[in-house]
Amino acid sequence: MASASNATTDTRSDWETRQAAARGEKTPISFMGWVRLWTRTIALVLLMMLFVVPLYVTRIFTYGSPWPKWYLAIAAWIVGARVERHGTPLRRDVFFVANHVSWVDILALAGASGTAFVAKAELAKAPLVGWLCSLNRTVFVQREDRLRVADQINALREALMDNWSVTVFPEGTTTDGHSLLPFKSSMLSVLEPPPPGVLVQPVVLDYGAMAEWIGWIGEEGGLNNYKRVMARKGTFPVKLFFLEPFSPIEYRGRKAIAADGGMLFPMDPPRTASFWMKDTLVPLDMLFIHSDGTIAFIQAQAEPYSRTPVSAGVPVAAVLELRGGRAAELGIGEGDRVSWGGCAVPTEGLATDLNFCRTPAR
């Protein structure tokens, strides 16, 4: 009974400490916490000194240096992150779109995939941080300066040549890891127009129960968040879920991706499909589509983390997942017809493996 009571007290204490940090209050750190903080910080600095010279040398002769990826993977481990990769990240010519919880996201994602990142232009001027970002070919976006769009596209292509992938956090800020904010389409401006051959692959970062502690939210300062994470005892899991990629050319501009994006799962031949939400963080609308293009069943606002299978109970040709509530916003209902690819927009002559022309009704 005593151990259970202590566990409850510790949990309450952690929660109160986290809430105080979100209000902008400094987090008290124990003696051993300071030992862990400085041990990890010194290890990161020594690691950087070991890696920075080989990085510059390899960049003189070739693109595609592996040194940033190796450094960031080890750095994530030093910080305490234990990264688990689920799904397959595309190796090159890909634009990752991910949720954002903490600065640890950068270490975990880049260490697992070698990706570069898109960041606000103001970050380039920050002492030390700007220099560190440049080492990994960060693409700095000047949202208001439309005259520099060509420069931003060139920077994106440069990053893709060197890192083969680029990541953006379209929420534009960090969250507690249990919610998803509306995407800021300006963060996707480097995809307008998209470089030829580049695909978009959604990524979900899941810190589990540790998300609220790791998350950098509210009025907390960056230094305090860094100290809290680095002084923390033990390790924490970070699960990276690499979802199905899609082509940005199929969407009419970055606002369409931000507002109307979805995931399509074609099935050839049609079959009775069951989906669940075990590893999904946000509510979804699931649209089950007959082979004639009509919607057989809509599961609205499917519950995150649910292990209960969702099915139309009949064979379907595809399942379309939308942001929770989006089907109702658009007035989509069961019995409505759906097309995609070249059959949806025949005047544009789209060439895609996902073309779907509904079967004529008999």
C-alpha positions as CSV (number, residue, x, y, z in Angstrom):
1,M,0.0,0.0,0.0
2,A,2.8,2.4,0.8
3,S,4.3,2.0,-2.7
4,A,1.0,2.7,-4.3
5,S,0.6,5.8,-2.2
6,N,4.1,7.1,-3.1
7,A,3.4,6.5,-6.8
8,T,0.2,8.6,-6.6
9,T,2.0,11.4,-4.8
10,D,4.8,11.4,-7.3
11,T,2.3,11.5,-10.2
12,R,0.5,14.4,-8.6
13,S,3.8,16.2,-7.9
14,D,4.9,15.7,-11.6
15,W,1.6,17.1,-12.8
16,E,1.8,20.1,-10.6
17,T,5.4,20.7,-11.7
18,R,4.3,20.5,-15.3
19,Q,1.5,22.9,-14.9
20,A,3.8,25.4,-13.2
21,A,6.2,25.2,-16.1
22,A,3.4,25.8,-18.5
23,R,2.5,29.0,-16.6
24,G,6.1,30.2,-17.1
25,E,7.5,29.3,-13.7
26,K,11.0,27.9,-13.3
27,T,11.1,24.2,-12.6
28,P,13.1,23.3,-9.4
29,I,15.9,20.8,-10.2
30,S,17.4,18.4,-7.6
31,F,21.1,17.9,-7.1
32,M,21.0,14.6,-9.1
33,G,18.9,16.4,-11.7
34,W,21.7,19.0,-12.2
35,V,24.2,16.1,-12.5
36,R,22.1,14.5,-15.2
37,L,21.6,17.8,-17.0
38,W,25.3,18.7,-17.1
39,T,26.4,15.1,-18.0
40,R,24.0,15.0,-21.0
41,T,24.9,18.6,-22.1
42,I,28.7,17.9,-22.0
43,A,28.1,14.7,-23.9
44,L,26.3,16.6,-26.6
45,V,29.0,19.2,-26.9
46,L,31.8,16.6,-27.1
47,L,29.8,14.7,-29.7
48,M,29.3,17.9,-31.7
49,M,33.1,18.6,-31.6
50,L,33.7,15.0,-32.8
51,F,31.3,15.3,-35.7
52,V,31.5,18.8,-37.1
53,V,34.9,18.6,-38.8
54,P,34.0,15.4,-40.7
55,L,30.7,17.0,-41.7
56,Y,32.4,20.0,-43.3
57,V,35.0,17.9,-45.0
58,T,32.5,15.6,-46.6
59,R,30.4,18.5,-47.8
60,I,33.3,19.8,-49.7
61,F,33.3,16.7,-51.9
62,T,29.8,15.4,-52.1
63,Y,26.1,15.7,-51.2
64,G,24.4,13.2,-48.9
65,S,26.6,13.4,-45.9
66,P,25.6,10.8,-43.2
67,W,27.2,12.8,-40.4
68,P,24.1,14.9,-39.4
69,K,21.9,11.8,-39.2
70,W,24.4,9.9,-37.1
71,Y,25.0,12.9,-34.8
72,L,21.3,13.5,-34.2
73,A,20.5,9.8,-33.6
74,I,23.2,9.6,-30.9
75,A,22.0,13.0,-29.5
76,A,18.5,11.7,-29.2
77,W,19.8,8.7,-27.3
78,I,21.8,10.9,-24.9
79,V,18.8,13.1,-24.2
80,G,16.9,9.9,-23.2
81,A,14.7,9.3,-26.2
82,R,14.3,5.6,-27.2
83,V,13.1,5.9,-30.8
84,E,10.8,3.2,-32.3
85,R,10.1,3.4,-36.0
86,H,6.8,2.1,-37.4
87,G,6.2,2.0,-41.1
88,T,8.7,2.8,-43.9
89,P,10.0,6.3,-44.5
90,L,10.7,7.1,-48.1
91,R,14.4,7.4,-48.6
92,R,14.6,10.4,-50.9
93,D,12.6,13.1,-52.7
94,V,10.1,13.2,-49.9
95,F,8.5,16.0,-47.8
96,F,7.6,14.7,-44.3
97,V,4.6,16.5,-42.6
98,A,4.6,15.8,-38.8
99,N,3.0,16.9,-35.6
100,H,5.2,18.8,-33.2
101,V,5.6,18.2,-29.5
102,S,9.2,19.1,-28.5
103,W,12.6,20.0,-29.8
104,V,13.3,16.3,-29.2
105,D,11.2,15.7,-32.3
106,I,14.1,17.0,-34.5
107,L,16.6,14.7,-32.9
108,A,14.3,11.7,-33.2
109,L,13.1,12.3,-36.8
110,A,16.4,13.3,-38.3
111,G,18.2,10.5,-36.5
112,A,15.7,8.0,-37.9
113,S,15.5,9.3,-41.4
114,G,18.3,11.9,-42.0
115,T,15.8,14.6,-42.8
116,A,16.3,18.3,-43.0
117,F,13.7,20.7,-41.7
118,V,11.7,23.8,-42.6
119,A,11.8,26.6,-40.0
120,K,10.8,30.2,-39.6
121,A,13.3,32.7,-41.1
122,E,13.8,34.3,-37.7
123,L,15.5,31.2,-36.4
124,A,18.4,31.7,-38.9
125,K,19.4,34.8,-37.0
126,A,19.5,33.2,-33.5
127,P,23.0,32.8,-32.0
128,L,24.3,29.2,-32.2
129,V,20.8,27.8,-33.0
130,G,20.9,29.3,-36.5
131,W,24.4,27.8,-37.1
132,L,23.3,24.4,-35.9
133,C,20.3,24.5,-38.2
134,S,22.5,25.3,-41.2
135,L,24.6,22.2,-40.6
136,N,21.5,20.1,-41.4
137,R,20.4,22.2,-44.5
138,T,17.4,23.8,-42.7
139,V,15.1,25.6,-45.2
140,F,14.2,29.0,-43.7
141,V,10.8,30.3,-44.8
142,Q,10.1,34.0,-44.9
143,R,6.3,34.0,-44.9
144,E,5.7,37.6,-45.8
145,D,8.3,38.0,-48.5
146,R,6.8,36.6,-51.7
147,L,9.7,37.9,-53.7
148,R,11.9,35.3,-52.1
149,V,9.8,32.3,-53.1
150,A,12.3,31.2,-55.8
151,D,15.1,31.3,-53.2
152,Q,13.1,29.2,-50.8
153,I,12.4,26.6,-53.6
154,N,16.1,26.5,-54.4
155,A,16.9,26.0,-50.7
156,L,14.4,23.1,-50.6
157,R,16.0,21.5,-53.6
158,E,19.4,21.9,-52.1
159,A,18.2,20.3,-48.9
160,L,16.6,17.4,-50.9
161,M,19.9,16.9,-52.8
162,D,21.9,16.7,-49.6
163,N,19.5,15.1,-47.1
164,W,17.1,13.5,-49.6
165,S,14.1,14.5,-47.3
166,V,12.7,17.6,-45.7
167,T,10.3,17.8,-42.7
168,V,7.8,20.6,-41.8
169,F,5.8,21.0,-38.6
170,P,2.7,22.6,-40.2
171,E,1.0,23.4,-36.8
172,G,3.6,26.1,-36.5
173,T,4.1,25.4,-32.7
174,T,4.3,22.6,-30.2
175,T,1.5,20.8,-28.4
176,D,1.0,18.5,-25.5
177,G,1.1,15.5,-27.8
178,H,-2.6,14.6,-27.3
179,S,-4.1,17.1,-29.8
180,L,-3.5,18.4,-33.3
181,L,-3.8,22.1,-34.1
182,P,-5.0,23.4,-37.5
183,F,-2.2,23.5,-40.1
184,K,-0.8,26.8,-41.0
185,S,-0.7,26.7,-44.8
186,S,2.1,29.2,-44.9
187,M,4.4,26.5,-43.4
188,L,3.8,24.5,-46.6
189,S,4.7,27.4,-48.9
190,V,7.8,25.7,-50.1
191,L,5.6,23.1,-51.8
192,E,4.0,25.7,-54.0
193,P,4.8,24.8,-56.6
194,P,6.1,21.4,-55.6
195,P,9.5,20.3,-57.0
196,P,9.1,17.6,-59.6
197,G,9.0,14.0,-58.3
198,V,8.6,15.0,-54.6
199,L,6.0,13.1,-52.5
200,V,4.5,14.1,-49.2
201,Q,4.5,11.5,-46.4
202,P,2.6,12.2,-43.1
203,V,4.4,11.3,-39.9
204,V,3.0,10.9,-36.4
205,L,5.2,11.4,-33.3
206,D,3.9,9.6,-30.2
207,Y,5.5,10.1,-26.8
208,G,2.7,8.1,-25.1
209,A,2.1,9.1,-21.4
210,M,5.3,11.2,-21.4
211,A,4.0,13.6,-24.0
212,E,2.7,16.1,-21.5
213,W,6.0,16.2,-19.6
214,I,8.2,16.4,-22.7
215,G,5.9,18.9,-24.5
216,W,7.0,22.5,-24.7
217,I,3.7,24.4,-24.2
218,G,2.1,27.4,-22.6
219,E,4.3,30.2,-21.3
220,E,7.3,27.9,-20.6
221,G,10.6,29.3,-21.9
222,G,12.9,27.3,-24.1
223,L,15.7,27.1,-21.6
224,N,13.5,25.9,-18.8
225,N,12.1,23.2,-21.1
226,Y,15.6,22.1,-22.1
227,K,16.6,21.9,-18.4
228,R,13.5,19.9,-17.5
229,V,14.0,17.3,-20.2
230,M,17.8,17.0,-19.7
231,A,17.5,16.7,-15.9
232,R,14.8,14.1,-16.1
233,K,15.6,10.6,-14.7
234,G,15.6,7.6,-17.0
235,T,14.5,7.3,-20.6
236,F,11.2,7.8,-22.5
237,P,9.8,6.2,-25.7
238,V,9.3,8.1,-29.0
239,K,7.2,6.2,-31.6
240,L,7.5,7.4,-35.2
241,F,4.6,6.3,-37.5
242,F,5.4,6.9,-41.2
243,L,2.1,6.8,-43.0
244,E,1.2,6.4,-46.7
245,P,2.8,9.0,-49.0
246,F,0.8,11.0,-51.6
247,S,1.7,13.4,-54.4
248,P,1.2,17.2,-53.7
249,I,0.4,17.7,-57.4
250,E,-3.0,16.0,-56.9
251,Y,-4.0,18.9,-54.6
252,R,-4.7,22.5,-55.8
253,G,-2.2,24.4,-53.7
254,R,-1.0,24.2,-50.1
255,K,-4.3,25.4,-48.7
256,A,-6.0,22.3,-50.1
257,I,-3.4,20.1,-48.4
258,A,-3.9,21.9,-45.1
259,A,-7.7,22.0,-45.1
260,D,-8.9,19.1,-47.3
261,G,-6.2,16.5,-47.0
262,G,-7.1,12.9,-46.4
263,M,-5.7,9.4,-46.8
264,L,-7.1,7.0,-49.4
265,F,-6.8,3.2,-49.2
266,P,-7.8,1.6,-52.6
267,M,-8.6,-2.1,-52.6
268,D,-8.3,-4.2,-55.7
269,P,-10.2,-6.5,-55.7
270,P,-12.9,-5.0,-53.4
271,R,-13.1,-6.6,-50.0
272,T,-14.8,-6.3,-46.6
273,A,-12.3,-4.0,-44.9
274,S,-11.9,-3.4,-41.2
275,F,-10.0,-0.4,-39.8
276,W,-9.1,0.5,-36.2
277,M,-7.6,3.5,-34.4
278,K,-5.1,1.8,-32.1
279,D,-2.2,4.0,-33.1
280,T,-4.1,7.1,-34.2
281,L,-3.9,10.3,-32.1
282,V,-6.8,12.3,-33.5
283,P,-10.5,11.6,-34.4
284,L,-11.1,10.6,-38.0
285,D,-14.0,10.3,-40.4
286,M,-13.9,6.9,-42.3
287,L,-15.7,6.7,-45.6
288,F,-16.2,3.2,-47.0
289,I,-16.8,3.3,-50.8
290,H,-18.6,0.8,-53.0
291,S,-17.1,-0.2,-56.3
292,D,-19.7,2.0,-58.1
293,G,-18.4,5.0,-56.2
294,T,-21.2,5.4,-53.7
295,I,-20.4,5.7,-50.0
296,A,-21.6,2.6,-48.2
297,F,-20.9,3.7,-44.7
298,I,-19.4,6.7,-42.8
299,Q,-17.9,6.2,-39.3
300,A,-17.8,9.8,-38.1
301,Q,-15.4,11.0,-35.4
302,A,-13.8,7.5,-34.9
303,E,-12.3,7.5,-31.4
304,P,-8.5,7.8,-31.1
305,Y,-6.6,4.7,-29.7
306,S,-9.7,2.5,-30.0
307,R,-9.1,-1.2,-30.8
308,T,-12.7,-1.7,-31.9
309,P,-12.7,-2.6,-35.6
310,V,-14.7,-0.3,-37.9
311,S,-16.2,-1.9,-41.0
312,A,-19.0,-1.3,-43.5
313,G,-19.9,-5.0,-43.4
314,V,-19.8,-5.3,-47.2
315,P,-17.0,-5.4,-49.8
316,V,-15.7,-1.9,-50.7
317,A,-13.3,-0.6,-53.3
318,A,-11.7,2.0,-51.0
319,V,-11.7,3.7,-47.7
320,L,-11.1,7.4,-47.4
321,E,-10.0,8.9,-44.1
322,L,-10.6,12.6,-43.3
323,R,-10.1,14.8,-40.3
324,G,-12.8,14.1,-37.7
325,G,-15.9,16.1,-38.5
326,R,-14.8,17.1,-42.0
327,A,-17.4,14.9,-43.8
328,A,-20.2,16.8,-42.0
329,E,-18.6,20.1,-42.7
330,L,-18.6,19.3,-46.4
331,G,-22.1,17.8,-46.4
332,I,-20.9,14.4,-47.4
333,G,-23.4,11.6,-46.6
334,E,-23.9,7.9,-47.3
335,G,-25.0,7.3,-50.9
336,D,-23.0,10.2,-52.3
337,R,-20.6,9.3,-55.1
338,V,-16.8,9.6,-55.0
339,S,-14.1,9.6,-57.7
340,W,-10.4,10.4,-57.6
341,G,-7.4,10.8,-59.8
342,G,-7.8,11.4,-63.5
343,C,-11.5,10.3,-63.4
344,A,-12.3,12.9,-60.8
345,V,-10.6,15.7,-62.8
346,P,-10.5,14.5,-66.4
347,T,-9.7,17.9,-67.9
348,E,-6.4,18.0,-66.1
349,G,-5.3,14.6,-67.5
350,L,-3.8,13.3,-64.3
351,A,-1.8,10.1,-64.6
352,T,-1.8,8.2,-61.4
353,D,-2.1,4.6,-60.2
354,L,-5.0,5.6,-58.0
355,N,-7.4,6.7,-60.8
356,F,-10.9,5.5,-60.0
357,C,-13.8,5.6,-62.5
358,R,-16.9,4.3,-60.8
359,T,-18.8,1.4,-62.4
360,P,-21.9,2.5,-64.2
361,A,-25.1,1.6,-62.3
362,R,-27.1,-1.3,-63.7
